[in-house]
Amino acid sequence: MKHEVFILDDSELDIPVFSSICCWCVHYLPEKRDRICKAFPDGIPMAIWMGENDHKQPYKGDHGIMFELRMINPPTTPT
């Protein structure tokens, strides 16, 4: 009896919900829930989403928009 061998590749399921880079950027659009931002309206490249590239330098297709730190609680100046 001959047996077929199948290889299950579920590597595309290993994508984290949050990005250590993108979630801290002012251009990230979390309300869209599709891993998009102003720089990448058709989808953030996996190299950036996975933290392999911090997007502090131009990246192909970013429309000239790069990482800018989102300030959750901006510092206040003493009066």
C-alpha positions as CSV (number, residue, x, y, z in Angstrom):
1,M,0.0,0.0,0.0
2,K,1.4,3.4,-1.0
3,H,1.2,6.3,1.4
4,E,1.2,9.9,0.5
5,V,3.2,12.4,2.5
6,F,1.8,15.9,3.1
7,I,3.7,18.8,4.6
8,L,1.6,21.2,6.6
9,D,3.0,24.7,6.5
10,D,1.2,26.9,8.9
11,S,4.0,29.4,9.3
12,E,1.7,32.2,8.2
13,L,-0.2,31.7,11.4
14,D,2.8,32.7,13.5
15,I,2.1,36.4,13.0
16,P,1.8,38.2,16.3
17,V,-1.3,40.4,16.9
18,F,0.9,43.3,18.2
19,S,4.1,44.6,16.7
20,S,7.0,45.8,18.9
21,I,7.6,48.5,16.2
22,C,4.3,49.4,14.7
23,C,2.1,49.6,17.8
24,W,4.3,52.5,19.1
25,C,4.2,54.5,15.8
26,V,1.9,57.5,15.3
27,H,1.1,56.3,11.8
28,Y,-0.2,52.9,12.8
29,L,-4.0,52.5,12.3
30,P,-5.0,49.9,14.9
31,E,-8.7,50.5,14.4
32,K,-8.5,49.0,10.9
33,R,-7.3,45.6,12.3
34,D,-5.5,44.7,9.1
35,R,-1.9,45.6,10.0
36,I,-1.9,48.8,8.0
37,C,-0.7,52.3,8.6
38,K,-0.4,55.6,6.7
39,A,3.0,54.5,5.2
40,F,1.6,51.1,4.1
41,P,-2.1,51.3,3.4
42,D,-2.1,48.0,1.6
43,G,-0.3,46.1,4.5
44,I,2.8,46.6,6.6
45,P,5.7,44.5,5.4
46,M,6.4,41.5,7.6
47,A,10.0,42.6,8.2
48,I,8.7,45.7,9.9
49,W,5.8,44.1,11.7
50,M,8.0,41.3,13.1
51,G,10.6,43.8,14.3
52,E,13.4,42.8,11.9
53,N,13.4,46.4,10.5
54,D,12.7,49.4,12.8
55,H,11.6,51.6,9.9
56,K,13.6,54.5,11.0
57,Q,15.1,54.6,7.5
58,P,13.2,54.7,4.2
59,Y,11.7,51.4,3.2
60,K,10.4,50.5,-0.3
61,G,6.8,51.6,-0.7
62,D,6.5,53.7,2.5
63,H,5.5,56.8,0.7
64,G,8.2,58.8,2.5
65,I,6.5,58.1,5.9
66,M,8.7,56.5,8.6
67,F,8.5,55.4,12.2
68,E,7.6,58.2,14.7
69,L,7.2,57.4,18.3
70,R,3.7,57.7,19.7
71,M,3.7,59.5,23.0
72,I,1.0,58.0,25.2
73,N,1.5,60.4,28.1
74,P,3.4,63.4,26.8
75,P,5.8,64.9,29.3
76,T,4.5,68.1,31.0
77,T,6.7,71.0,31.9
78,P,6.7,72.3,35.4
79,T,5.0,75.6,36.0
